[in-house]
């Protein structure tokens, strides 16, 4: 079974950590459009990394994870944005770093059966956290210059 996702997750987590050391308070408050700031985007990444942990907790209990509609993701993001914006920027950075560390360790330790289940049910984001993380890191890097 290919475990390339573990390497990709590690790479994106290191990229996040590197970026976090370079972002100033002004950078963290920078507007990304549509009501989002850099720090809100980092808190959003932390939330979705932690939601992945919750799915794997469910796997531990039930040996399955259900799919949810894409529209639910938009609703959750819209509901979460005010809270993510209200966080102090440094707290958002800390949450993103801690969540990435925790989820990447959990995913790396998953048994092959769990990885196969995520792949078979078309839930690659449950094991491949780097795609979501890197998309936001790209956006943040463009905004921060």
N, C-alpha and C positions, 0 to 999 in steps of 0.2 A: 504494500500500500504506500502510495506516494505521501510523504510528509513534508512536501515543499512549503505548505502553508505555515509550518512552524518557523522556518527560516524567514519567510516573508513577513510574518508577524513580528519576529525579532527585529528585522530591519526597520520596519515602520515604527516600532516602539523606540528604537535608538534615534530614528529621525525626529520623532516627537520630543524626546528628551533634549536633543541637540537644539531644536528650534526653541524649546521652552527657555533655554539658557540665553538665547539671543533676543527674545522679545522684551521690549521695554513696556512700562505701564501704558505709555501712549499707544504702542503697537497693539496691546491687548484690548484697548478701548476702541480701536479702529473699526469703522463701519464697513460691513461686508455687503450691505444692501438688504432689502426686505426685512429690516428690523434686527438683523443679526450683527453681532460684533465678533471679533476674534475670540474673546474670552467666552462668549456664549457658544460659539462653535466648538471650543474645547470642552465645555461642560456637556454639550450634546454628544460629543464623541465618548466622554466618560459614561454618560447615561446608557448609550447603546452597547458599550463594552460590558457594563454591569448587567444589562438586560440579557446578554449572552450568558453570563454567569448564572442568572436565574433560570434560563432554559436548561443549562447543564445540571443545575440542582434538581430540576424536574426530571431530567433523564435518570438521575441517581435514584429517585423515588419510583418512577413509572416505566423506565426504559423506553420512553418515546417522547417526542416533542411534536406538537401540532403546528401546522402552518397558520398564519394569520394574514388577512387581506392587506395588500399594499396600501389601501386607503387608510388603514389603521395607523400606519407609520406617519402619514401626514398629519393625522389628528393628534397623535402623541407629540410630534414635533411642535405643532402649533400650541398645544397645551403647555409644553415644557419651556418654550422660549421665554416667557416672562420671568420664570424662576431662574433660568440660566443666565439671563441678562442681569438679574438682581444680585448674583453672586459677586463677591469681590474678585477681580481678575486673578489675583494670586491663588485664590481658592480654586478657581476653575482649572488653572494649570495643575495644581496639586491633585485634584480629582482625576484629571485626564491621565496623568502619569501613574497614579496608583491603580486606576482601573485597568490601564493597558498592561501593567506588570502582572496584575492578578489574573486577568482573562488569558493572557498569553501563556502563563504557567499552567493554568487549568487546561487549556486546549492542548498544550504540548503533552500533558499527562493523560489525555483521553485514551481509552482502549480503542483498538481498531474497530470494534463493533459500533461504537458511538460515532466515529468518523464516517464509517460506511453508511450509517443511518442518515447523517446529515447530508451526505452526497446523494443517497438514494431518494431522499425526500426533497431534493432541490433546495436545500438550505445551506448553501456554501458559506454564508456569512456567519454561521455558527462556529465554523472552524477557521475561516480565512478573514481575520479582523483587519488585515492590512489594507484591503480595498477601500473600505469606508474611511479608515484613518487617513490613508494617503490622499484620498480625494479632498478631505478637509485641509490637510497640510499643504497641498498644492494651492488651494484657495487662499489660505493664510499667507503663504509665502508670496503669492502675487500681490496681495493687499499690502503687505509689509514692505515690499520692494526688496 
